[in-house]
Amino acid sequence: MTTGLRIPQRSRSRGGFLAHPPTAYQEHLAARVRDLGLDATVWTRFDHGIPGLLHHPRLRAVVVPSRIEPLGRIPLEAFAAGAAPVVATTAGGLTDTVRDGVTGYTCPPADPAALAGALRKALGAPADAVARLRDAGVALAKARDYTSCITGVLRSFAPWAAAAAAGTP
């Protein structure tokens, strides 16, 4: 087993690729992973290659440990790609997408012990349970209407923007 933390150093931009050196926190994560002898890849920035990884056969889990998450888009992308299991906190919009034992496993935000427990459940889940979670996640993603979702958010938080988007004065 290869041990270490792989932190992607590049992210795609309109003009090509821009290098992003690791932050102090990412370096801290690398040291912790090395000290614990783990094999992990951590993506901390958006990269256009991430959706392709959601189909990778060695993917063991998609983890969303957010403390604040207004919409919960990452699990929906994972569900749409057929990735499972998804482990997420119950922050904000994540509660609408990741339902404990139904579409994934959940834990409270900012609770490392609970996150570890949810990860243990996800990584130890039998194949039939993972398939059930995957099917439920795919069904949830297919049932989502992004236009209605975004319009609802705009109506709630910026009614002037919703009216402008609808072409009303």
C-alpha positions as CSV (number, residue, x, y, z in Angstrom):
1,M,0.0,0.0,0.0
2,T,1.3,3.5,-0.9
3,T,1.2,5.7,2.2
4,G,0.7,9.4,2.1
5,L,-1.6,12.2,1.3
6,R,-1.9,13.3,-2.3
7,I,-3.0,16.9,-2.6
8,P,-3.6,17.8,-6.3
9,Q,-1.4,20.7,-7.1
10,R,-3.3,22.0,-10.2
11,S,-6.7,23.2,-10.9
12,R,-8.1,24.0,-14.3
13,S,-8.9,27.6,-15.3
14,R,-10.1,29.1,-18.5
15,G,-6.6,29.8,-19.7
16,G,-5.2,26.4,-18.8
17,F,-3.7,25.2,-15.6
18,L,-2.7,27.2,-12.6
19,A,-0.5,25.8,-9.8
20,H,-1.8,26.0,-6.3
21,P,0.8,25.2,-3.6
22,P,-0.5,23.4,-0.5
23,T,-1.8,25.5,2.4
24,A,-0.4,25.1,5.9
25,Y,-3.5,23.1,6.8
26,Q,-3.0,20.8,3.8
27,E,0.6,20.3,5.0
28,H,-0.7,19.5,8.5
29,L,-3.1,16.9,6.9
30,A,-0.2,15.4,5.0
31,A,1.8,15.0,8.2
32,R,-1.2,13.4,10.0
33,V,-1.8,11.0,7.2
34,R,1.9,10.1,7.0
35,D,2.0,9.6,10.8
36,L,-1.1,7.4,10.8
37,G,0.2,5.3,7.8
38,L,-3.0,6.0,5.7
39,D,-3.4,6.1,2.0
40,A,-5.6,9.0,1.0
41,T,-6.3,11.6,-1.6
42,V,-7.8,14.9,-0.4
43,W,-9.3,17.4,-2.8
44,T,-9.7,20.8,-1.2
45,R,-10.4,22.9,-4.3
46,F,-12.6,22.4,-7.3
47,D,-11.0,20.6,-10.2
48,H,-12.7,19.6,-13.5
49,G,-11.3,16.1,-13.1
50,I,-13.2,15.4,-9.9
51,P,-16.5,14.3,-11.5
52,G,-14.6,11.7,-13.4
53,L,-13.2,10.3,-10.2
54,L,-16.8,9.7,-8.9
55,H,-16.9,6.7,-11.4
56,H,-13.6,5.2,-10.3
57,P,-14.0,1.6,-9.2
58,R,-11.7,2.0,-6.2
59,L,-13.7,4.9,-4.8
60,R,-14.6,3.9,-1.2
61,A,-16.7,6.9,-0.1
62,V,-17.5,10.5,-0.9
63,V,-17.0,12.6,2.3
64,V,-18.5,16.0,2.8
65,P,-17.4,17.1,6.3
66,S,-18.8,20.7,6.0
67,R,-19.5,22.8,9.0
68,I,-21.7,25.2,6.8
69,E,-23.3,24.0,3.6
70,P,-26.1,26.1,2.1
71,L,-27.1,23.8,-0.8
72,G,-25.5,20.4,-0.5
73,R,-24.5,20.1,-4.2
74,I,-21.6,17.8,-3.7
75,P,-23.7,14.8,-2.7
76,L,-26.1,15.4,-5.6
77,E,-23.1,15.2,-8.0
78,A,-22.0,12.0,-6.3
79,F,-25.5,10.5,-6.5
80,A,-25.8,11.5,-10.2
81,A,-22.5,9.8,-10.9
82,G,-23.6,6.7,-9.1
83,A,-21.0,7.1,-6.3
84,A,-21.7,5.5,-3.0
85,P,-21.6,5.6,-0.1
86,V,-21.7,9.3,0.7
87,V,-20.8,10.5,4.2
88,A,-21.8,14.0,5.2
89,T,-22.5,16.3,8.1
90,T,-26.0,17.5,8.8
91,A,-25.1,21.1,8.0
92,G,-27.5,23.2,6.0
93,G,-28.6,21.7,2.7
94,L,-26.9,18.4,3.3
95,T,-29.9,17.3,5.4
96,D,-32.0,17.5,2.2
97,T,-29.7,15.2,0.3
98,V,-27.9,12.8,2.6
99,R,-30.3,10.9,4.8
100,D,-28.7,8.6,7.3
101,G,-29.1,5.0,6.3
102,V,-31.1,5.9,3.2
103,T,-28.8,7.8,0.8
104,G,-25.7,7.8,2.9
105,Y,-24.4,8.2,6.4
106,T,-24.5,11.4,8.5
107,C,-23.1,13.0,11.6
108,P,-23.3,16.4,13.3
109,P,-21.0,19.2,12.0
110,A,-17.7,19.8,13.8
111,D,-17.8,16.4,15.6
112,P,-14.7,14.4,14.5
113,A,-15.7,11.4,16.6
114,A,-19.1,11.2,15.0
115,L,-17.6,11.7,11.5
116,A,-15.2,8.8,12.3
117,G,-18.2,6.7,13.2
118,A,-20.1,7.5,10.0
119,L,-16.9,6.7,8.0
120,R,-16.6,3.3,9.8
121,K,-20.2,2.5,8.8
122,A,-19.6,3.6,5.2
123,L,-16.3,1.7,4.8
124,G,-17.7,-1.4,6.5
125,A,-21.0,-1.5,4.7
126,P,-21.7,-4.7,2.8
127,A,-22.0,-4.6,-1.0
128,D,-25.8,-4.9,-0.9
129,A,-26.1,-1.9,1.5
130,V,-23.8,0.2,-0.7
131,A,-26.0,-0.8,-3.7
132,R,-29.2,0.3,-1.9
133,L,-27.6,3.6,-0.9
134,R,-26.4,4.1,-4.5
135,D,-29.9,3.4,-5.9
136,A,-31.6,5.7,-3.4
137,G,-29.0,8.5,-4.2
138,V,-29.4,8.1,-7.9
139,A,-33.2,8.3,-7.6
140,L,-33.0,11.4,-5.4
141,A,-30.6,13.1,-7.9
142,K,-33.0,12.3,-10.8
143,A,-35.9,13.8,-8.9
144,R,-34.2,17.1,-8.3
145,D,-35.2,20.1,-10.4
146,Y,-32.3,22.5,-10.2
147,T,-34.2,25.4,-11.7
148,S,-36.9,25.1,-9.0
149,C,-34.3,24.7,-6.3
150,I,-32.3,27.7,-7.3
151,T,-35.4,29.8,-7.9
152,G,-36.6,28.8,-4.4
153,V,-33.3,29.9,-2.8
154,L,-33.5,33.2,-4.7
155,R,-37.1,33.8,-3.6
156,S,-36.1,33.2,0.0
157,F,-32.9,35.1,0.2
158,A,-33.0,37.6,-2.7
159,P,-36.6,38.1,-3.9
160,W,-35.4,41.0,-6.1
161,A,-33.1,38.6,-8.0
162,A,-35.9,36.0,-8.4
163,A,-38.2,38.7,-9.9
164,A,-35.4,39.8,-12.2
165,A,-34.7,36.2,-13.3
166,A,-38.4,35.7,-14.0
167,G,-38.6,38.9,-16.0
168,T,-41.0,40.6,-13.7
169,P,-40.7,44.2,-12.5
